[in-house]
């Protein structure tokens, strides 16, 4: 909430231990040096969806999560529904997505 009020760009990564695409994102995309550098501009949150709880059920509904991974982006206090990522994305495509988040606070 503080990050949103401050207008900071935000990444919320919904993932699970059993999710193969989540592991690929972590290994091949998030660990890339260029991605790591770009992510320094964001406030990062990871939401563990491994075990179904009342919180994870609420998040699924609130963020319309149909599968994992699902990554939501916020900028200027706005959720960028046009940029939601579901599934694996390589480094180059993810960097382009991050640039779109940073370059505009409105879809």
Biopython code that builds the backbone (N, CA, C, O; Angstrom):
import numpy as np
from Bio.PDB.StructureBuilder import StructureBuilder

atoms = [
    (1, "UNK", "N", (0.829, -1.190, 0.000)),
    (1, "UNK", "CA", (0.000, 0.000, 0.000)),
    (1, "UNK", "C", (0.875, 1.257, 0.000)),
    (1, "UNK", "O", (0.588, 2.222, -0.707)),
    (2, "UNK", "N", (1.948, 1.233, 0.802)),
    (2, "UNK", "CA", (2.846, 2.385, 0.847)),
    (2, "UNK", "C", (3.490, 2.631, -0.508)),
    (2, "UNK", "O", (3.620, 3.775, -0.944)),
    (3, "UNK", "N", (3.895, 1.549, -1.175)),
    (3, "UNK", "CA", (4.516, 1.683, -2.497)),
    (3, "UNK", "C", (3.533, 2.284, -3.495)),
    (3, "UNK", "O", (3.904, 3.128, -4.310)),
    (4, "UNK", "N", (2.273, 1.842, -3.426)),
    (4, "UNK", "CA", (1.271, 2.380, -4.344)),
    (4, "UNK", "C", (1.012, 3.854, -4.070)),
    (4, "UNK", "O", (0.920, 4.656, -4.999)),
    (5, "UNK", "N", (0.893, 4.212, -2.793)),
    (5, "UNK", "CA", (0.659, 5.612, -2.436)),
    (5, "UNK", "C", (1.816, 6.498, -2.862)),
    (5, "UNK", "O", (1.624, 7.660, -3.217)),
    (6, "UNK", "N", (3.021, 5.939, -2.824)),
    (6, "UNK", "CA", (4.206, 6.684, -3.246)),
    (6, "UNK", "C", (4.362, 6.711, -4.769)),
    (6, "UNK", "O", (5.237, 7.396, -5.298)),
    (7, "UNK", "N", (3.508, 5.962, -5.465)),
    (7, "UNK", "CA", (3.581, 5.941, -6.926)),
    (7, "UNK", "C", (4.696, 5.074, -7.467)),
    (7, "UNK", "O", (5.045, 5.186, -8.642)),
    (8, "UNK", "N", (5.262, 4.211, -6.640)),
    (8, "UNK", "CA", (6.353, 3.337, -7.078)),
    (8, "UNK", "C", (5.814, 2.227, -7.962)),
    (8, "UNK", "O", (4.730, 1.712, -7.685)),
    (9, "UNK", "N", (6.523, 1.835, -9.014)),
    (9, "UNK", "CA", (6.094, 0.682, -9.802)),
    (9, "UNK", "C", (6.264, -0.602, -9.001)),
    (9, "UNK", "O", (7.219, -0.749, -8.239)),
    (10, "UNK", "N", (5.331, -1.525, -9.180)),
    (10, "UNK", "CA", (5.274, -2.744, -8.365)),
    (10, "UNK", "C", (5.136, -3.965, -9.262)),
    (10, "UNK", "O", (4.447, -3.928, -10.281)),
    (11, "UNK", "N", (5.800, -5.046, -8.870)),
    (11, "UNK", "CA", (5.637, -6.367, -9.482)),
    (11, "UNK", "C", (5.133, -7.308, -8.397)),
    (11, "UNK", "O", (5.732, -7.402, -7.326)),
    (12, "UNK", "N", (4.028, -8.009, -8.673)),
    (12, "UNK", "CA", (3.523, -9.031, -7.759)),
    (12, "UNK", "C", (3.549, -10.360, -8.500)),
    (12, "UNK", "O", (2.819, -10.561, -9.471)),
    (13, "UNK", "N", (4.397, -11.259, -8.029)),
    (13, "UNK", "CA", (4.615, -12.565, -8.653)),
    (13, "UNK", "C", (3.867, -13.633, -7.842)),
    (13, "UNK", "O", (4.239, -13.934, -6.708)),
    (14, "UNK", "N", (2.816, -14.197, -8.435)),
    (14, "UNK", "CA", (2.087, -15.301, -7.816)),
    (14, "UNK", "C", (2.699, -16.593, -8.346)),
    (14, "UNK", "O", (2.699, -16.829, -9.554)),
    (15, "UNK", "N", (3.216, -17.421, -7.460)),
    (15, "UNK", "CA", (3.970, -18.608, -7.852)),
    (15, "UNK", "C", (3.645, -19.758, -6.891)),
    (15, "UNK", "O", (2.970, -19.567, -5.879)),
    (16, "UNK", "N", (4.141, -20.954, -7.230)),
    (16, "UNK", "CA", (3.993, -22.121, -6.363)),
    (16, "UNK", "C", (5.206, -23.027, -6.538)),
    (16, "UNK", "O", (5.847, -23.042, -7.589)),
    (17, "UNK", "N", (5.504, -23.779, -5.486)),
    (17, "UNK", "CA", (6.648, -24.691, -5.520)),
    (17, "UNK", "C", (6.494, -25.770, -6.579)),
    (17, "UNK", "O", (7.491, -26.226, -7.139)),
    (18, "UNK", "N", (5.266, -26.189, -6.864)),
    (18, "UNK", "CA", (5.017, -27.262, -7.822)),
    (18, "UNK", "C", (4.918, -26.767, -9.264)),
    (18, "UNK", "O", (4.705, -27.563, -10.178)),
    (19, "UNK", "N", (5.070, -25.472, -9.473)),
    (19, "UNK", "CA", (4.858, -24.857, -10.790)),
    (19, "UNK", "C", (6.147, -24.864, -11.623)),
    (19, "UNK", "O", (7.108, -24.166, -11.298)),
    (20, "UNK", "N", (6.158, -25.657, -12.696)),
    (20, "UNK", "CA", (7.349, -25.759, -13.552)),
    (20, "UNK", "C", (7.667, -24.438, -14.242)),
    (20, "UNK", "O", (8.832, -24.048, -14.306)),
    (21, "UNK", "N", (6.664, -23.748, -14.755)),
    (21, "UNK", "CA", (6.906, -22.471, -15.436)),
    (21, "UNK", "C", (7.414, -21.415, -14.459)),
    (21, "UNK", "O", (8.187, -20.539, -14.848)),
    (22, "UNK", "N", (6.989, -21.485, -13.187)),
    (22, "UNK", "CA", (7.493, -20.567, -12.161)),
    (22, "UNK", "C", (8.992, -20.771, -11.967)),
    (22, "UNK", "O", (9.753, -19.811, -11.849)),
    (23, "UNK", "N", (9.395, -22.021, -11.935)),
    (23, "UNK", "CA", (10.816, -22.349, -11.767)),
    (23, "UNK", "C", (11.632, -21.895, -12.969)),
    (23, "UNK", "O", (12.765, -21.439, -12.817)),
    (24, "UNK", "N", (11.055, -22.020, -14.171)),
    (24, "UNK", "CA", (11.747, -21.554, -15.377)),
    (24, "UNK", "C", (11.906, -20.036, -15.355)),
    (24, "UNK", "O", (12.970, -19.517, -15.691)),
    (25, "UNK", "N", (10.851, -19.327, -14.960)),
    (25, "UNK", "CA", (10.946, -17.868, -14.847)),
    (25, "UNK", "C", (12.054, -17.470, -13.887)),
    (25, "UNK", "O", (12.850, -16.578, -14.178)),
    (26, "UNK", "N", (12.097, -18.129, -12.759)),
    (26, "UNK", "CA", (13.112, -17.821, -11.746)),
    (26, "UNK", "C", (14.517, -18.074, -12.295)),
    (26, "UNK", "O", (15.406, -17.235, -12.154)),
    (27, "UNK", "N", (14.706, -19.223, -12.915)),
    (27, "UNK", "CA", (16.032, -19.636, -13.382)),
    (27, "UNK", "C", (16.507, -18.852, -14.608)),
    (27, "UNK", "O", (17.647, -18.389, -14.646)),
    (28, "UNK", "N", (15.634, -18.705, -15.606)),
    (28, "UNK", "CA", (16.068, -18.148, -16.888)),
    (28, "UNK", "C", (15.763, -16.666, -17.074)),
    (28, "UNK", "O", (16.449, -16.000, -17.850)),
    (29, "UNK", "N", (14.776, -16.140, -16.400)),
    (29, "UNK", "CA", (14.374, -14.750, -16.616)),
    (29, "UNK", "C", (14.753, -13.872, -15.432)),
    (29, "UNK", "O", (15.509, -12.914, -15.594)),
    (30, "UNK", "N", (14.238, -14.182, -14.243)),
    (30, "UNK", "CA", (14.489, -13.330, -13.080)),
    (30, "UNK", "C", (15.954, -13.284, -12.689)),
    (30, "UNK", "O", (16.400, -12.276, -12.142)),
    (31, "UNK", "N", (16.715, -14.326, -12.945)),
    (31, "UNK", "CA", (18.124, -14.356, -12.576)),
    (31, "UNK", "C", (19.039, -13.716, -13.614)),
    (31, "UNK", "O", (20.246, -13.616, -13.393)),
    (32, "UNK", "N", (18.491, -13.291, -14.723)),
    (32, "UNK", "CA", (19.289, -12.632, -15.753)),
    (32, "UNK", "C", (19.784, -11.273, -15.225)),
    (32, "UNK", "O", (19.003, -10.524, -14.638)),
    (33, "UNK", "N", (21.059, -10.950, -15.425)),
    (33, "UNK", "CA", (21.600, -9.688, -14.911)),
    (33, "UNK", "C", (20.862, -8.440, -15.396)),
    (33, "UNK", "O", (20.679, -7.499, -14.623)),
    (34, "UNK", "N", (20.436, -8.414, -16.658)),
    (34, "UNK", "CA", (19.701, -7.251, -17.170)),
    (34, "UNK", "C", (18.338, -7.129, -16.492)),
    (34, "UNK", "O", (17.905, -6.025, -16.163)),
    (35, "UNK", "N", (17.666, -8.252, -16.283)),
    (35, "UNK", "CA", (16.372, -8.235, -15.602)),
    (35, "UNK", "C", (16.568, -7.796, -14.154)),
    (35, "UNK", "O", (15.804, -6.973, -13.647)),
    (36, "UNK", "N", (17.585, -8.338, -13.485)),
    (36, "UNK", "CA", (17.867, -7.947, -12.105)),
    (36, "UNK", "C", (18.096, -6.440, -12.002)),
    (36, "UNK", "O", (17.599, -5.794, -11.079)),
    (37, "UNK", "N", (18.839, -5.892, -12.935)),
    (37, "UNK", "CA", (19.111, -4.462, -12.928)),
    (37, "UNK", "C", (17.825, -3.659, -13.105)),
    (37, "UNK", "O", (17.607, -2.683, -12.388)),
    (38, "UNK", "N", (16.983, -4.050, -14.038)),
    (38, "UNK", "CA", (15.727, -3.344, -14.305)),
    (38, "UNK", "C", (14.763, -3.465, -13.127)),
    (38, "UNK", "O", (14.041, -2.517, -12.819)),
    (39, "UNK", "N", (14.747, -4.622, -12.468)),
    (39, "UNK", "CA", (13.834, -4.830, -11.346)),
    (39, "UNK", "C", (14.182, -3.970, -10.136)),
    (39, "UNK", "O", (13.367, -3.831, -9.225)),
    (40, "UNK", "N", (15.382, -3.393, -10.115)),
    (40, "UNK", "CA", (15.752, -2.493, -9.019)),
    (40, "UNK", "C", (14.872, -1.249, -8.999)),
    (40, "UNK", "O", (14.779, -0.566, -7.979)),
    (41, "UNK", "N", (14.219, -0.952, -10.139)),
    (41, "UNK", "CA", (13.322, 0.199, -10.225)),
    (41, "UNK", "C", (11.952, -0.095, -9.620)),
    (41, "UNK", "O", (11.142, 0.819, -9.467)),
    (42, "UNK", "N", (11.678, -1.353, -9.274)),
    (42, "UNK", "CA", (10.366, -1.790, -8.820)),
    (42, "UNK", "C", (10.387, -2.217, -7.357)),
    (42, "UNK", "O", (11.430, -2.577, -6.812)),
    (43, "UNK", "N", (9.217, -2.170, -6.737)),
    (43, "UNK", "CA", (9.007, -2.829, -5.451)),
    (43, "UNK", "C", (8.496, -4.218, -5.799)),
    (43, "UNK", "O", (7.529, -4.354, -6.549)),
    (44, "UNK", "N", (9.137, -5.253, -5.259)),
    (44, "UNK", "CA", (8.830, -6.631, -5.639)),
    (44, "UNK", "C", (8.122, -7.370, -4.523)),
    (44, "UNK", "O", (8.498, -7.290, -3.353)),
    (45, "UNK", "N", (7.076, -8.100, -4.921)),
    (45, "UNK", "CA", (6.360, -8.963, -3.997)),
    (45, "UNK", "C", (6.218, -10.341, -4.619)),
    (45, "UNK", "O", (5.942, -10.465, -5.813)),
    (46, "UNK", "N", (6.407, -11.369, -3.816)),
    (46, "UNK", "CA", (6.186, -12.741, -4.245)),
    (46, "UNK", "C", (5.091, -13.326, -3.364)),
    (46, "UNK", "O", (5.195, -13.310, -2.138)),
    (47, "UNK", "N", (4.051, -13.838, -3.992)),
    (47, "UNK", "CA", (2.929, -14.427, -3.256)),
    (47, "UNK", "C", (2.956, -15.936, -3.479)),
    (47, "UNK", "O", (2.727, -16.420, -4.587)),
    (48, "UNK", "N", (3.239, -16.666, -2.404)),
    (48, "UNK", "CA", (3.348, -18.118, -2.477)),
    (48, "UNK", "C", (1.955, -18.742, -2.502)),
    (48, "UNK", "O", (1.196, -18.631, -1.539)),
    (49, "UNK", "N", (1.634, -19.391, -3.601)),
    (49, "UNK", "CA", (0.321, -20.002, -3.803)),
    (49, "UNK", "C", (0.398, -21.529, -3.702)),
    (49, "UNK", "O", (-0.525, -22.222, -4.130)),
    (50, "UNK", "N", (1.476, -22.052, -3.145)),
    (50, "UNK", "CA", (1.702, -23.493, -3.102)),
    (50, "UNK", "C", (0.581, -24.232, -2.380)),
    (50, "UNK", "O", (0.129, -25.281, -2.837)),
    (51, "UNK", "N", (0.133, -23.686, -1.257)),
    (51, "UNK", "CA", (-0.909, -24.326, -0.453)),
    (51, "UNK", "C", (-2.152, -23.445, -0.472)),
    (51, "UNK", "O", (-2.071, -22.235, -0.261)),
    (52, "UNK", "N", (-3.290, -24.058, -0.724)),
    (52, "UNK", "CA", (-4.562, -23.326, -0.730)),
    (52, "UNK", "C", (-4.908, -22.887, 0.689)),
    (52, "UNK", "O", (-5.012, -23.713, 1.596)),
    (53, "UNK", "N", (-5.085, -21.578, 0.872)),
    (53, "UNK", "CA", (-5.490, -21.002, 2.151)),
    (53, "UNK", "C", (-6.582, -19.980, 1.886)),
    (53, "UNK", "O", (-6.934, -19.727, 0.734)),
    (54, "UNK", "N", (-7.114, -19.399, 2.934)),
    (54, "UNK", "CA", (-8.118, -18.349, 2.739)),
    (54, "UNK", "C", (-7.483, -17.149, 2.016)),
    (54, "UNK", "O", (-8.142, -16.501, 1.203)),
    (55, "UNK", "N", (-6.219, -16.854, 2.308)),
    (55, "UNK", "CA", (-5.531, -15.753, 1.619)),
    (55, "UNK", "C", (-5.334, -16.051, 0.140)),
    (55, "UNK", "O", (-5.617, -15.201, -0.704)),
    (56, "UNK", "N", (-4.851, -17.251, -0.185)),
    (56, "UNK", "CA", (-4.623, -17.557, -1.596)),
    (56, "UNK", "C", (-5.940, -17.583, -2.364)),
    (56, "UNK", "O", (-5.985, -17.171, -3.523)),
    (57, "UNK", "N", (-7.008, -18.061, -1.736)),
    (57, "UNK", "CA", (-8.325, -18.051, -2.388)),
    (57, "UNK", "C", (-8.773, -16.614, -2.662)),
    (57, "UNK", "O", (-9.325, -16.319, -3.723)),
    (58, "UNK", "N", (-8.533, -15.735, -1.706)),
    (58, "UNK", "CA", (-8.885, -14.317, -1.875)),
    (58, "UNK", "C", (-8.067, -13.701, -3.018)),
    (58, "UNK", "O", (-8.602, -12.965, -3.848)),
    (59, "UNK", "N", (-6.765, -14.011, -3.050)),
    (59, "UNK", "CA", (-5.906, -13.471, -4.113)),
    (59, "UNK", "C", (-6.338, -13.974, -5.480)),
    (59, "UNK", "O", (-6.362, -13.210, -6.445)),
    (60, "UNK", "N", (-6.684, -15.265, -5.572)),
    (60, "UNK", "CA", (-7.140, -15.825, -6.850)),
    (60, "UNK", "C", (-8.333, -15.046, -7.381)),
    (60, "UNK", "O", (-8.401, -14.730, -8.569)),
    (61, "UNK", "N", (-9.262, -14.743, -6.502)),
    (61, "UNK", "CA", (-10.453, -14.005, -6.894)),
    (61, "UNK", "C", (-10.125, -12.555, -7.230)),
    (61, "UNK", "O", (-10.533, -12.042, -8.272)),
    (62, "UNK", "N", (-9.392, -11.907, -6.350)),
    (62, "UNK", "CA", (-9.069, -10.494, -6.533)),
    (62, "UNK", "C", (-8.256, -10.235, -7.794)),
    (62, "UNK", "O", (-8.481, -9.242, -8.485)),
    (63, "UNK", "N", (-7.313, -11.121, -8.096)),
    (63, "UNK", "CA", (-6.425, -10.922, -9.236)),
    (63, "UNK", "C", (-6.780, -11.792, -10.440)),
    (63, "UNK", "O", (-6.032, -11.842, -11.416)),
    (64, "UNK", "N", (-7.918, -12.473, -10.369)),
    (64, "UNK", "CA", (-8.403, -13.309, -11.479)),
    (64, "UNK", "C", (-7.339, -14.299, -11.945)),
    (64, "UNK", "O", (-7.072, -14.420, -13.141)),
    (65, "UNK", "N", (-6.733, -15.005, -10.989)),
    (65, "UNK", "CA", (-5.663, -15.943, -11.279)),
    (65, "UNK", "C", (-6.264, -17.272, -11.720)),
    (65, "UNK", "O", (-6.985, -17.922, -10.963)),
    (66, "UNK", "N", (-5.961, -17.664, -12.947)),
    (66, "UNK", "CA", (-6.459, -18.917, -13.503)),
    (66, "UNK", "C", (-5.388, -20.004, -13.465)),
    (66, "UNK", "O", (-5.712, -21.192, -13.477)),
    (67, "UNK", "N", (-4.140, -19.616, -13.421)),
    (67, "UNK", "CA", (-3.018, -20.547, -13.393)),
    (67, "UNK", "C", (-1.765, -19.814, -12.965)),
    (67, "UNK", "O", (-1.761, -18.594, -12.806)),
    (68, "UNK", "N", (-0.709, -20.576, -12.783)),
    (68, "UNK", "CA", (0.550, -19.992, -12.321)),
    (68, "UNK", "C", (1.660, -20.276, -13.315)),
    (68, "UNK", "O", (1.615, -21.286, -14.018)),
    (69, "UNK", "N", (2.635, -19.420, -13.385)),
    (69, "UNK", "CA", (2.723, -18.169, -12.674)),
    (69, "UNK", "C", (1.763, -17.124, -13.255)),
    (69, "UNK", "O", (1.381, -17.190, -14.423)),
    (70, "UNK", "N", (1.393, -16.178, -12.427)),
    (70, "UNK", "CA", (0.673, -14.977, -12.847)),
    (70, "UNK", "C", (1.402, -13.809, -12.213)),
    (70, "UNK", "O", (1.644, -13.794, -11.006)),
    (71, "UNK", "N", (1.753, -12.828, -13.039)),
    (71, "UNK", "CA", (2.485, -11.667, -12.540)),
    (71, "UNK", "C", (1.697, -10.413, -12.895)),
    (71, "UNK", "O", (1.350, -10.175, -14.051)),
    (72, "UNK", "N", (1.427, -9.621, -11.862)),
    (72, "UNK", "CA", (0.726, -8.351, -12.039)),
    (72, "UNK", "C", (1.698, -7.206, -11.846)),
    (72, "UNK", "O", (2.650, -7.294, -11.070)),
    (73, "UNK", "N", (1.436, -6.128, -12.574)),
    (73, "UNK", "CA", (2.270, -4.934, -12.527)),
    (73, "UNK", "C", (1.404, -3.736, -12.173)),
    (73, "UNK", "O", (0.252, -3.633, -12.595)),
    (74, "UNK", "N", (1.977, -2.841, -11.396)),
    (74, "UNK", "CA", (1.296, -1.612, -11.014)),
    (74, "UNK", "C", (2.241, -0.449, -11.278)),
    (74, "UNK", "O", (3.454, -0.566, -11.100)),
    (75, "UNK", "N", (1.670, 0.675, -11.705)),
    (75, "UNK", "CA", (2.463, 1.898, -11.822)),
    (75, "UNK", "C", (1.535, 3.082, -11.612)),
    (75, "UNK", "O", (0.395, 3.077, -12.075)),
    (76, "UNK", "N", (2.021, 4.082, -10.922)),
    (76, "UNK", "CA", (1.214, 5.263, -10.653)),
    (76, "UNK", "C", (-0.037, 4.935, -9.855)),
    (76, "UNK", "O", (-1.042, 5.641, -9.949)),
    (77, "UNK", "N", (0.022, 3.862, -9.066)),
    (77, "UNK", "CA", (-1.133, 3.451, -8.285)),
    (77, "UNK", "C", (-2.158, 2.654, -9.064)),
    (77, "UNK", "O", (-3.191, 2.267, -8.518)),
    (78, "UNK", "N", (-1.880, 2.403, -10.344)),
    (78, "UNK", "CA", (-2.824, 1.687, -11.201)),
    (78, "UNK", "C", (-2.346, 0.278, -11.514)),
    (78, "UNK", "O", (-1.173, 0.066, -11.821)),
    (79, "UNK", "N", (-3.260, -0.685, -11.435)),
    (79, "UNK", "CA", (-2.943, -2.044, -11.858)),
    (79, "UNK", "C", (-2.987, -2.078, -13.371)),
    (79, "UNK", "O", (-3.959, -1.639, -13.986)),
    (80, "UNK", "N", (-1.924, -2.604, -13.968)),
    (80, "UNK", "CA", (-1.813, -2.663, -15.426)),
    (80, "UNK", "C", (-2.322, -4.009, -15.933)),
    (80, "UNK", "O", (-1.536, -4.897, -16.265)),
    (81, "UNK", "N", (-3.644, -4.148, -15.987)),
    (81, "UNK", "CA", (-4.251, -5.399, -16.441)),
    (81, "UNK", "C", (-3.848, -5.754, -17.867)),
    (81, "UNK", "O", (-3.875, -6.925, -18.247)),
    (82, "UNK", "N", (-3.476, -4.753, -18.654)),
    (82, "UNK", "CA", (-3.046, -4.996, -20.033)),
    (82, "UNK", "C", (-1.676, -5.656, -20.106)),
    (82, "UNK", "O", (-1.279, -6.135, -21.169)),
    (83, "UNK", "N", (-0.949, -5.689, -18.995)),
    (83, "UNK", "CA", (0.406, -6.239, -18.998)),
    (83, "UNK", "C", (0.565, -7.489, -18.138)),
    (83, "UNK", "O", (1.687, -7.942, -17.909)),
    (84, "UNK", "N", (-0.545, -8.051, -17.660)),
    (84, "UNK", "CA", (-0.472, -9.254, -16.822)),
    (84, "UNK", "C", (0.254, -10.358, -17.588)),
    (84, "UNK", "O", (-0.009, -10.591, -18.768)),
    (85, "UNK", "N", (1.169, -11.028, -16.897)),
    (85, "UNK", "CA", (1.907, -12.141, -17.484)),
    (85, "UNK", "C", (1.407, -13.441, -16.875)),
    (85, "UNK", "O", (1.340, -13.577, -15.653)),
    (86, "UNK", "N", (1.061, -14.384, -17.720)),
    (86, "UNK", "CA", (0.716, -15.729, -17.268)),
    (86, "UNK", "C", (1.603, -16.693, -18.033)),
    (86, "UNK", "O", (1.619, -16.689, -19.264)),
    (87, "UNK", "N", (2.335, -17.512, -17.311)),
    (87, "UNK", "CA", (3.236, -18.461, -17.951)),
    (87, "UNK", "C", (4.651, -17.930, -18.039)),
    (87, "UNK", "O", (4.976, -16.869, -17.506)),
    (88, "UNK", "N", (5.478, -18.692, -18.721)),
    (88, "UNK", "CA", (6.898, -18.343, -18.870)),
    (88, "UNK", "C", (7.071, -17.244, -19.905)),
    (88, "UNK", "O", (6.321, -17.171, -20.879)),
    (89, "UNK", "N", (8.067, -16.388, -19.687)),
    (89, "UNK", "CA", (8.455, -15.374, -20.666)),
    (89, "UNK", "C", (9.969, -15.225, -20.605)),
    (89, "UNK", "O", (10.557, -15.171, -19.525)),
    (90, "UNK", "N", (10.594, -15.161, -21.780)),
    (90, "UNK", "CA", (12.051, -15.058, -21.791)),
    (90, "UNK", "C", (12.508, -13.653, -21.398)),
    (90, "UNK", "O", (11.710, -12.724, -21.271)),
    (91, "UNK", "N", (13.801, -13.539, -21.213)),
    (91, "UNK", "CA", (14.423, -12.298, -20.751)),
    (91, "UNK", "C", (14.047, -11.093, -21.604)),
    (91, "UNK", "O", (13.621, -10.069, -21.071)),
    (92, "UNK", "N", (14.198, -11.201, -22.918)),
    (92, "UNK", "CA", (13.965, -10.060, -23.810)),
    (92, "UNK", "C", (12.516, -9.577, -23.738)),
    (92, "UNK", "O", (12.265, -8.375, -23.643)),
    (93, "UNK", "N", (11.580, -10.497, -23.781)),
    (93, "UNK", "CA", (10.167, -10.128, -23.717)),
    (93, "UNK", "C", (9.818, -9.529, -22.353)),
    (93, "UNK", "O", (9.047, -8.572, -22.272)),
    (94, "UNK", "N", (10.382, -10.085, -21.290)),
    (94, "UNK", "CA", (10.098, -9.579, -19.955)),
    (94, "UNK", "C", (10.671, -8.169, -19.782)),
    (94, "UNK", "O", (10.032, -7.314, -19.168)),
    (95, "UNK", "N", (11.860, -7.923, -20.313)),
    (95, "UNK", "CA", (12.432, -6.577, -20.253)),
    (95, "UNK", "C", (11.551, -5.573, -20.988)),
    (95, "UNK", "O", (11.364, -4.455, -20.508)),
    (96, "UNK", "N", (11.005, -5.952, -22.145)),
    (96, "UNK", "CA", (10.092, -5.071, -22.876)),
    (96, "UNK", "C", (8.838, -4.787, -22.036)),
    (96, "UNK", "O", (8.347, -3.659, -22.005)),
    (97, "UNK", "N", (8.330, -5.813, -21.361)),
    (97, "UNK", "CA", (7.143, -5.651, -20.520)),
    (97, "UNK", "C", (7.445, -4.680, -19.365)),
    (97, "UNK", "O", (6.630, -3.809, -19.061)),
    (98, "UNK", "N", (8.605, -4.828, -18.729)),
    (98, "UNK", "CA", (8.981, -3.924, -17.644)),
    (98, "UNK", "C", (9.105, -2.481, -18.137)),
    (98, "UNK", "O", (8.702, -1.546, -17.444)),
    (99, "UNK", "N", (9.665, -2.307, -19.334)),
    (99, "UNK", "CA", (9.770, -0.957, -19.907)),
    (99, "UNK", "C", (8.392, -0.354, -20.115)),
    (99, "UNK", "O", (8.196, 0.836, -19.869)),
    (100, "UNK", "N", (7.433, -1.158, -20.564)),
    (100, "UNK", "CA", (6.062, -0.650, -20.758)),
    (100, "UNK", "C", (5.457, -0.213, -19.432)),
    (100, "UNK", "O", (4.752, 0.794, -19.368)),
    (101, "UNK", "N", (5.729, -0.963, -18.383)),
    (101, "UNK", "CA", (5.229, -0.585, -17.069)),
    (101, "UNK", "C", (5.836, 0.752, -16.648)),
    (101, "UNK", "O", (5.121, 1.635, -16.174)),
    (102, "UNK", "N", (7.134, 0.903, -16.818)),
    (102, "UNK", "CA", (7.830, 2.101, -16.373)),
    (102, "UNK", "C", (7.476, 3.337, -17.207)),
    (102, "UNK", "O", (7.481, 4.454, -16.689)),
    (103, "UNK", "N", (7.173, 3.144, -18.479)),
    (103, "UNK", "CA", (6.975, 4.266, -19.385)),
    (103, "UNK", "C", (5.591, 4.881, -19.332)),
    (103, "UNK", "O", (5.363, 5.932, -19.931)),
    (104, "UNK", "N", (4.671, 4.255, -18.634)),
    (104, "UNK", "CA", (3.324, 4.808, -18.583)),
    (104, "UNK", "C", (2.612, 4.321, -17.336)),
    (104, "UNK", "O", (2.738, 3.156, -16.961)),
    (105, "UNK", "N", (1.874, 5.193, -16.700)),
    (105, "UNK", "CA", (1.088, 4.784, -15.552)),
    (105, "UNK", "C", (-0.342, 4.470, -15.947)),
    (105, "UNK", "O", (-1.136, 4.047, -15.108)),
    (106, "UNK", "N", (-0.678, 4.667, -17.200)),
    (106, "UNK", "CA", (-2.023, 4.358, -17.687)),
    (106, "UNK", "C", (-1.951, 3.451, -18.884)),
    (106, "UNK", "O", (-1.059, 3.592, -19.720)),
    (107, "UNK", "N", (-2.912, 2.485, -18.984)),
    (107, "UNK", "CA", (-2.923, 1.585, -20.149)),
    (107, "UNK", "C", (-3.209, 2.329, -21.417)),
    (107, "UNK", "O", (-3.255, 1.725, -22.489)),
]
sb = StructureBuilder()
sb.init_structure("model")
sb.init_model(0)
sb.init_chain("A")
sb.init_seg("    ")
for serial, (resi, resn, name, xyz) in enumerate(atoms, 1):
    if name == "N":
        sb.init_residue(resn, " ", resi, " ")
    sb.init_atom(name, np.array(xyz, "f"), 0.0, 1.0, " ", f" {name:<3s}", serial, name[0])
structure = sb.get_structure()
